């Protein structure tokens, strides 16, 4: 049996051999881990995304189980591929870790990588493992294929804004971690922590919206029914502003229509904070914000919900560009600029 703190005994090449035998190779990858480079099958329109997770910035080991961390690291990258209307093919993982780190932790981390890879039908095709003098760092690159990429710059005046799932749950989960003495109903706490630690990329939802084959990536209708899309990683208000600015439109969001889960609302009430603020600015929800022509919105909603069970809510519309990229409209008719997105710096 492997005991803790044997990473420096196993070494880099021992790790490579270990993962090569444990990770599955799926369609689209001819040659994965073990050579100087991976070999992929030909892609129609390759799309590439990269995201990093740094210990004590994006996660804490005392808060996050390694398997959930591995799943999240893959999911947040697949979320970008999904938002572009693509299907993921291969992931490449760079890990910077200390030589005395617990090998069992690393095994659980890789188990999470592989679980998520299986969920999204992609291969972990390579990467790098290097020594870190301090904290754990993960850097994930995912390559996908998108025959007709959906950009955030395609929104048109008159389009309706649709959002998948619920907003603010991840921020509420983080608030629970930051306030361990807080007492909330067990079911609410479990749900919110799961939404924070182990988000699901809305890949199947985007495939349903586009009527896209999950195997070939081909679309049933051209042009697609979605004119613009992005994943909500830094908060709805700020990410919507990015879409508005790229598309040269403004977005009006009906505050009363924002989908906020009962667990999020209940936790916010107990803490005496605003669930609306979590929904608008919390970040890490990884839901999809879609722009859809108004006459197609109902069909897109129905397709997504029928295929995945995920609720889809119309939250606003695209309007001609004004001085404010995103305008919040409150039930009493009050209008206010939405503000900015999360920034690391």
C-alpha positions as CSV (number, residue, x, y, z in Angstrom):
1,X,0.0,0.0,0.0
2,X,1.3,3.5,-0.9
3,X,1.8,5.6,2.1
4,X,1.7,9.5,2.3
5,X,4.6,11.6,1.3
6,X,6.0,9.3,-1.3
7,X,5.8,11.6,-4.2
8,X,9.5,12.4,-4.2
9,X,10.2,8.6,-4.2
10,X,7.9,7.9,-7.2
11,X,9.3,10.8,-9.2
12,X,8.1,12.5,-12.4
13,X,8.4,9.5,-14.7
14,X,6.9,7.2,-12.2
15,X,3.9,9.5,-12.1
16,X,3.7,9.6,-15.9
17,X,3.6,5.8,-16.1
18,X,1.0,5.6,-13.4
19,X,-1.4,8.0,-15.0
20,X,-0.9,6.5,-18.5
21,X,-2.2,3.2,-17.2
22,X,-5.1,4.8,-15.3
23,X,-6.5,7.4,-17.7
24,X,-8.8,6.4,-20.6
25,X,-8.2,7.5,-24.2
26,X,-11.4,8.4,-26.0
27,X,-12.4,9.3,-29.5
28,X,-10.5,12.1,-31.1
29,X,-7.1,11.3,-29.6
30,X,-4.7,9.0,-31.5
31,X,-1.9,9.2,-29.0
32,X,-2.1,10.5,-25.5
33,X,0.2,10.4,-22.5
34,X,3.7,9.0,-22.9
35,X,5.3,10.6,-25.9
36,X,6.8,14.0,-26.6
37,X,3.4,15.3,-27.7
38,X,-0.1,14.1,-28.1
39,X,-1.6,13.3,-31.5
40,X,-5.2,14.4,-32.2
41,X,-7.5,13.5,-35.0
42,X,-8.2,16.3,-37.5
43,X,-10.6,18.9,-36.1
44,X,-13.0,21.0,-38.2
45,X,-12.5,24.3,-36.3
46,X,-10.2,23.8,-33.3
47,X,-11.0,25.9,-30.2
48,X,-8.7,26.2,-27.2
49,X,-9.2,27.4,-23.7
50,X,-6.9,27.6,-20.7
51,X,-7.6,28.2,-17.0
52,X,-5.5,28.1,-13.9
53,X,-6.3,27.3,-10.3
54,X,-3.9,28.4,-7.6
55,X,-4.1,27.2,-4.0
56,X,-5.2,29.9,-1.5
57,X,-6.5,32.0,-4.4
58,X,-9.0,29.7,-6.1
59,X,-9.3,26.9,-3.5
60,X,-8.1,25.8,-0.1
61,X,-7.2,22.2,0.6
62,X,-8.9,22.3,4.0
63,X,-12.1,23.2,2.3
64,X,-12.0,21.2,-0.9
65,X,-11.7,17.4,-1.4
66,X,-9.1,16.6,-4.0
67,X,-11.5,14.6,-6.2
68,X,-13.9,17.5,-6.3
69,X,-11.0,19.8,-7.1
70,X,-10.0,17.6,-10.0
71,X,-13.6,17.6,-11.4
72,X,-13.9,21.4,-11.0
73,X,-10.6,22.0,-12.8
74,X,-11.9,20.1,-15.9
75,X,-15.4,21.4,-15.7
76,X,-14.5,25.1,-15.7
77,X,-12.6,24.7,-18.9
78,X,-15.2,22.6,-20.5
79,X,-17.7,25.4,-19.6
80,X,-15.7,27.7,-21.9
81,X,-15.8,25.1,-24.8
82,X,-19.6,24.7,-24.3
83,X,-20.2,28.4,-24.4
84,X,-18.4,28.6,-27.7
85,X,-20.7,25.9,-29.1
86,X,-18.0,23.3,-29.2
87,X,-17.4,19.7,-28.0
88,X,-14.3,19.0,-25.9
89,X,-11.8,16.6,-27.3
90,X,-8.6,16.6,-25.1
91,X,-7.3,18.1,-21.9
92,X,-3.7,18.9,-21.0
93,X,-2.9,19.3,-17.3
94,X,0.1,21.0,-15.7
95,X,0.5,20.5,-12.0
96,X,3.0,22.3,-9.8
97,X,3.2,20.4,-6.5
98,X,5.7,20.0,-3.7
99,X,7.9,16.9,-3.5
100,X,6.7,16.0,-0.1
101,X,3.0,16.2,-1.0
102,X,0.7,13.3,-0.2
103,X,0.5,10.9,-3.1
104,X,-2.9,9.8,-2.0
105,X,-4.0,13.5,-2.5
106,X,-2.7,13.4,-6.0
107,X,-4.3,10.1,-6.8
108,X,-7.7,11.5,-5.7
109,X,-7.1,14.6,-7.7
110,X,-6.5,12.5,-10.8
111,X,-9.5,10.4,-10.1
112,X,-11.5,13.6,-10.2
113,X,-9.9,14.6,-13.5
114,X,-10.8,11.2,-15.0
115,X,-14.4,11.3,-13.7
116,X,-15.0,14.7,-15.3
117,X,-13.3,13.6,-18.5
118,X,-15.7,10.6,-18.7
119,X,-18.7,12.9,-18.0
120,X,-17.7,15.2,-20.9
121,X,-16.3,12.5,-23.2
122,X,-12.8,13.9,-23.5
123,X,-9.4,12.5,-23.1
124,X,-6.7,13.6,-20.7
125,X,-4.0,13.5,-23.4
126,X,-0.9,15.0,-21.7
127,X,0.5,17.8,-19.6
128,X,3.4,18.4,-17.2
129,X,4.3,17.8,-13.6
130,X,6.7,20.2,-12.0
131,X,8.0,21.0,-8.5
132,X,6.4,23.9,-6.6
133,X,8.3,25.6,-3.8
134,X,5.1,26.6,-2.1
135,X,1.4,26.1,-3.1
136,X,-0.3,23.7,-5.4
137,X,-1.1,25.1,-8.9
138,X,-3.2,23.5,-11.6
139,X,-3.2,24.8,-15.2
140,X,-5.7,23.1,-17.6
141,X,-5.9,23.5,-21.4
142,X,-8.8,22.0,-23.2
143,X,-9.0,21.6,-27.0
144,X,-12.4,21.3,-28.6
145,X,-14.0,21.3,-32.0
146,X,-16.6,23.9,-33.0
147,X,-17.8,23.7,-36.7
148,X,-19.6,27.0,-36.2
149,X,-18.3,28.8,-33.0
150,X,-20.8,30.9,-31.1
151,X,-19.1,34.2,-30.1
152,X,-20.0,36.7,-27.4
153,X,-20.0,39.4,-30.1
154,X,-23.0,38.2,-32.0
155,X,-25.9,39.6,-30.0
156,X,-28.5,41.5,-32.0
157,X,-31.0,44.1,-30.9
158,X,-34.3,42.4,-30.2
159,X,-32.7,39.1,-29.0
160,X,-33.9,37.8,-25.7
161,X,-31.5,36.9,-22.9
162,X,-31.7,33.3,-21.5
163,X,-29.8,31.9,-18.6
164,X,-29.5,28.2,-17.6
165,X,-30.0,27.0,-14.0
166,X,-29.8,29.3,-11.0
167,X,-27.4,32.1,-10.1
168,X,-25.6,32.9,-6.8
169,X,-25.3,29.4,-5.5
170,X,-21.5,29.2,-5.7
171,X,-21.1,32.5,-3.9
172,X,-23.5,31.3,-1.2
173,X,-21.5,28.1,-0.8
174,X,-18.3,30.2,-0.5
175,X,-20.0,32.3,2.2
176,X,-20.7,29.2,4.2
177,X,-17.1,28.1,4.0
178,X,-16.0,31.5,5.2
179,X,-18.5,31.4,8.0
180,X,-18.2,27.9,9.5
181,X,-20.2,28.8,12.6
182,X,-23.2,29.7,10.6
183,X,-26.2,27.3,10.9
184,X,-28.3,26.7,7.9
185,X,-30.7,23.9,7.0
186,X,-28.6,20.8,6.1
187,X,-30.1,20.3,2.7
188,X,-29.4,23.9,1.7
189,X,-25.8,23.7,3.0
190,X,-25.1,20.5,1.1
191,X,-26.6,21.9,-2.1
192,X,-24.7,25.2,-2.0
193,X,-21.4,23.6,-1.1
194,X,-21.8,21.1,-4.0
195,X,-22.5,24.0,-6.4
196,X,-19.3,25.7,-5.3
197,X,-17.0,22.7,-5.1
198,X,-18.3,20.7,-8.1
199,X,-20.0,22.8,-10.8
200,X,-21.3,21.2,-13.9
201,X,-20.4,22.6,-17.3
202,X,-23.6,23.1,-19.3
203,X,-22.3,21.2,-22.3
204,X,-25.4,19.1,-22.9
205,X,-27.5,22.2,-22.5
206,X,-25.6,24.1,-25.2
207,X,-25.7,21.0,-27.5
208,X,-29.5,20.9,-27.0
209,X,-29.8,24.7,-27.7
210,X,-27.9,24.3,-31.0
211,X,-29.4,20.9,-31.9
212,X,-25.8,19.8,-32.1
213,X,-24.6,16.2,-32.4
214,X,-22.4,15.4,-29.4
215,X,-20.4,13.0,-31.5
216,X,-19.7,15.0,-34.7
217,X,-20.5,18.5,-33.6
218,X,-22.7,19.1,-36.6
219,X,-25.6,21.5,-36.2
220,X,-29.2,20.6,-37.3
221,X,-29.9,24.2,-38.3
222,X,-27.7,26.9,-39.9
223,X,-27.5,29.6,-38.8
224,X,-27.8,28.4,-35.3
225,X,-30.6,29.5,-33.0
226,X,-28.2,31.1,-30.5
227,X,-26.6,34.4,-31.7
228,X,-24.2,34.9,-28.8
229,X,-23.2,33.1,-25.6
230,X,-20.8,33.0,-22.7
231,X,-20.4,31.2,-19.5
232,X,-21.0,33.1,-16.3
233,X,-17.7,32.7,-14.3
234,X,-17.2,36.2,-12.9
235,X,-20.8,37.2,-12.1
236,X,-23.8,37.9,-14.3
237,X,-23.5,41.7,-14.2
238,X,-19.9,41.8,-15.3
239,X,-20.0,39.0,-17.8
240,X,-23.2,40.4,-19.4
241,X,-21.3,43.7,-19.8
242,X,-18.5,41.9,-21.7
243,X,-21.1,40.5,-24.1
244,X,-22.8,43.9,-24.5
245,X,-19.5,45.6,-25.2
246,X,-18.3,42.9,-27.7
247,X,-21.7,43.0,-29.5
248,X,-22.1,46.9,-29.4
249,X,-25.5,46.6,-27.8
250,X,-26.8,47.2,-24.3
251,X,-28.5,44.5,-22.2
252,X,-31.6,45.1,-20.1
253,X,-32.0,42.6,-17.2
254,X,-35.3,42.2,-15.4
255,X,-34.2,41.8,-11.7
256,X,-37.5,40.0,-10.8
257,X,-36.8,37.3,-13.4
258,X,-33.4,36.3,-12.1
259,X,-33.4,32.6,-11.1
260,X,-32.2,32.3,-7.5
261,X,-32.5,29.0,-5.7
262,X,-34.5,28.6,-2.5
263,X,-31.3,27.5,-0.8
264,X,-29.5,30.6,-1.9
265,X,-32.3,32.9,-0.8
266,X,-32.7,31.1,2.6
267,X,-29.0,31.3,3.3
268,X,-28.8,35.0,2.4
269,X,-31.7,35.7,4.7
270,X,-30.0,33.9,7.6
271,X,-26.8,35.9,6.9
272,X,-28.6,39.2,6.5
273,X,-27.1,39.7,3.0
274,X,-28.6,40.1,-0.5
275,X,-29.1,37.0,-2.6
276,X,-29.5,39.3,-5.5
277,X,-26.0,40.6,-5.0
278,X,-24.7,37.0,-5.1
279,X,-26.7,36.3,-8.3
280,X,-25.4,39.4,-10.0
281,X,-21.8,39.5,-8.8
282,X,-20.9,36.3,-7.0
283,X,-19.2,34.4,-9.8
284,X,-18.3,30.8,-10.4
285,X,-21.8,29.8,-11.4
286,X,-20.7,28.5,-14.8
287,X,-24.2,28.8,-16.1
288,X,-24.8,29.9,-19.8
289,X,-26.0,33.3,-20.8
290,X,-27.5,33.0,-24.3
291,X,-28.8,35.5,-26.8
292,X,-31.6,34.1,-28.9
293,X,-34.0,35.7,-31.5
294,X,-37.3,36.4,-29.7
295,X,-39.3,34.1,-32.0
296,X,-37.0,31.2,-31.2
297,X,-36.6,31.6,-27.5
298,X,-39.4,29.4,-26.4
299,X,-38.2,26.5,-28.7
300,X,-34.7,26.8,-27.3
301,X,-36.0,26.8,-23.7
302,X,-38.0,23.7,-24.4
303,X,-35.2,21.9,-26.1
304,X,-32.8,22.4,-23.3
305,X,-35.2,21.5,-20.5
306,X,-36.5,18.4,-22.4
307,X,-33.0,17.1,-23.1
308,X,-31.3,17.9,-19.7
309,X,-33.9,18.8,-17.1
310,X,-32.2,22.1,-16.6
311,X,-34.5,25.1,-16.2
312,X,-33.9,28.0,-18.6
313,X,-35.2,31.5,-17.8
314,X,-35.7,34.6,-20.0
315,X,-34.1,37.4,-17.9
316,X,-34.0,40.3,-20.4
317,X,-33.3,41.6,-23.9
318,X,-30.8,43.2,-26.2
319,X,-31.5,46.9,-26.9
320,X,-29.6,49.6,-28.9
321,X,-26.4,50.7,-27.3
322,X,-26.6,53.3,-24.6
323,X,-24.0,54.7,-22.2
324,X,-24.6,51.8,-19.9
325,X,-23.7,48.3,-21.1
326,X,-26.1,46.5,-18.7
327,X,-29.2,48.1,-17.2
328,X,-31.0,46.5,-14.3
329,X,-34.8,47.0,-14.3
330,X,-36.4,46.6,-10.9
331,X,-40.1,45.7,-10.3
332,X,-41.0,49.3,-9.5
333,X,-39.5,50.4,-12.9
334,X,-36.3,51.8,-11.4
335,X,-33.4,51.5,-13.8
336,X,-29.7,51.2,-12.7
337,X,-26.4,50.4,-14.2
338,X,-25.3,46.9,-13.2
339,X,-21.6,47.5,-12.3
340,X,-18.5,45.6,-13.2
341,X,-17.2,42.0,-13.1
342,X,-14.8,40.3,-10.6
343,X,-11.2,41.0,-11.3
344,X,-8.1,39.4,-9.9
345,X,-6.2,42.6,-9.8
